[in-house]
Amino acid sequence: MHEFGVTKSLVELCNKEADKNKIKKVYKIHLKVGKFTGFSPDSIEFYFEHLKINTKCDTAEIVFEEIPIRIKCNDCGKQHNIEEPILLCPACGSNEIDLLSGREFYVASIEGE
């Protein structure tokens, strides 16, 4: 359900940026989504198909780039990409870690004319 709100904001942002940059039609939105956000690209796509109607994004598609969850262990100093948001060091089992990436959610670029 969180995807509805972020997708609505995404459409509003892209339309605002299109207006600001004199873009009449948005064709492609490059979206970076961190795996730790829990956002589902399928859900975002579903809501986008409904929310983009009668906007400058009505023919646009979203290109998703997933950013992995990357951690650094403060005990052993190693960095790892992890698949699940279980914040334990795979090397030593410590929970003294820093989250380096995976929380990102932003528009990298917009294509249009």
N, C-alpha and C positions, 0 to 999 in steps of 0.2 A: 504494500500500500504506500510505502514511502516513495516508490518510484513515480506515482502520480504527481506528487508535489514537485519533485526535482525535474520531471519531464515538462511540467507546465512552466517552471522557471526557465528551462532550457529553450523552449519555444519563444517565450517572451524575450529572453536575452538575444537570441539569434535574430528576431525581428527588429529589436532595438539597434543591434549592431548593423543590420542591413540598412536600416534607415539612416544611421549615422554615416555609413560609407557609400550611400547612394546605390545600393544593390537592390535591383527590382525583384529578383528571384534567387532564392538560396537553393543550390543543387545538392550540396554535400556538407555535412557537419562531421568534423573529426573530433571524437569525444574520447577522452582518456578517463578510464574508470579503474580505480584501485580495487584489488580483489578483497581487501579488508572492509570495504564499504558495505558489502553485502548486497549491493544493487545488482539486479538481474538485467542484463542486456535485453533479454526477451521481453521482460515487463516494460522496460523503457521503450522498446520498439513498439509494443502493443499500444501504449498510451500515446506515443508520438503520432501514430497513424491517425488517431482521433483528434488530437489537439492541434495538429498542423493545418487542418482544413480551414480554408479561407484566410490563410496567412501567407507571408512571403516564403514560408517553408513548405507550402502544400505539395510540392513535387520533390522535396528534399529526401535524401537518405542519410542515415547515420552510419558512420564507419567507426566501430568501436576498437579501441586499443586497451587491452587489459594490462594493468600495471601489477606485477607480482608483489606479494608480501615479502619484504626483505627485512631481516632483523640483524642486529649486532649484539653479541653476547658481551656483557661487561666483565664476566669472570674469565673466559678463555680468549676473548678478543676476536673470535671468528665471526664472519658474516655468512648468512644463509638465506636463500629463498625458501620459503615454506609454503606448502599447499593449503594447509588448514590454519585457521587463526588460533592455534594453540601456541601460546607464547612461551615456549620452552626451547632452549638451545638444543639442536639435534646432536651436537658434538659432546656436550658435557651434562646436559639435563638441567642447567641453571635456569631460573626464572628471572634473573637479573639481565634483562635484555632491553635494547632500544629498538623501537619500530622505525626503520629507515624509509620504507615506502609501502604503499598499499592502501592509503587513505585518500588518495587523490580522486578528484572528480572535477574535470574542467573541459571546456571547449578549447582544443588546440588550434583549430582553424575552421573557417567557414568559406565555402566556395560558392560563387554565384556570379550573376552578371547584372 
